[in-house]
Amino acid sequence: MPEAASSSVQQARQLLADRLRELVKDSGLEGKEVAARCGWYPSKVSRISTGRQKPSEDDIRAWCAATGTEDQAADLIASLRAVEGMWVSWRRMERAGLRRAQEARLPLYERTHWFRAYSPGLFPGLLQTFGYTEDVLRAVQQRRVAIDDVADAVASRMERQSVLYEGQRRFAFLVEESVLRNGIGDADVQREQLEHLLTIGVLPNVSVGVVPTRLGRARMPVEGFWIFDNAQVNVELVSGYLTITQPSEIKAYADTFATLADIAVYGPEARRLVAAAITALG
């Protein structure tokens, strides 16, 4: 697991370990007695109860049976699945293809009212044109996904963009200036994407800022991330997809977003950068 993913996941795993340890204490048993009832070595109980080993669902069922708390097994297994869902490798997320991975995010988008997104490499999905999305997802499919359902995945992402126009939602997008010239697709795809950015940026509920490339900027670029209300942050890393729910870590990303927003340019100045990128296409 990447270091960036470790803090939130480890804290959530520790909370689960604490709950399991409390079941042992409340049962009046010793750890070695729980181990004997489960048919384990005592060291396994110690590792699980201190958070050094992640239990399986069968481990939790056996633990609850040993401590006479079978009625809590379902809730604890749900907690385990939540911990596992905080860090998902791309291989696991995309094993059934790209369409399902796209569709899985729709409920999160539908329940969110305030979106903040920072992108150092690509235009965020909600801002992408059909052609740009097709080129991005085709590159992903060729690199790491055996199933070719790119057409369905593109359609799913396009459908998700309806959240821009529905309900009382607010959107703040920040992209690095280099994104304007990132070379995705051919000149026609790039031109259409840049012109679309100019169009969508005038929506009253949408803010688009460009973080300029210049000497002496106050902050170096960081990984791309999305903040959904103040409830969670999602980060796309090289090897997988991270969900952050710890309030202190959400605040760290919110503070980073605010810092980047302060050095970004908007309105006419941002449009000049976009227009220059269009002109450079020839």
Salt bridges, closest charged atoms under 4 A:
ASP18 OD1 - ARG21 NH2 2.73
GLU57 OE1 - ARG61 NH2 3.55
GLU57 OE2 - ARG81 NE 2.82
ASP58 OD1 - ARG61 NH1 2.91
ASP59 OD1 - LYS44 NZ 3.01
ASP75 OD2 - ARG19 NH2 2.38
GLU84 OE2 - LYS54 NZ 3.49
GLU94 OE1 - ARG144 NE 2.79
GLU103 OE1 - ARG99 NH1 2.82
ASP148 OD1 - ARG138 NH1 3.03
GLU176 OE1 - ARG217 NH1 2.82
ASP188 OD1 - ARG191 NH1 3.37
GLU236 OE2 - ARG105 NH1 3.04
ASP255 OD2 - LYS251 NZ 2.76
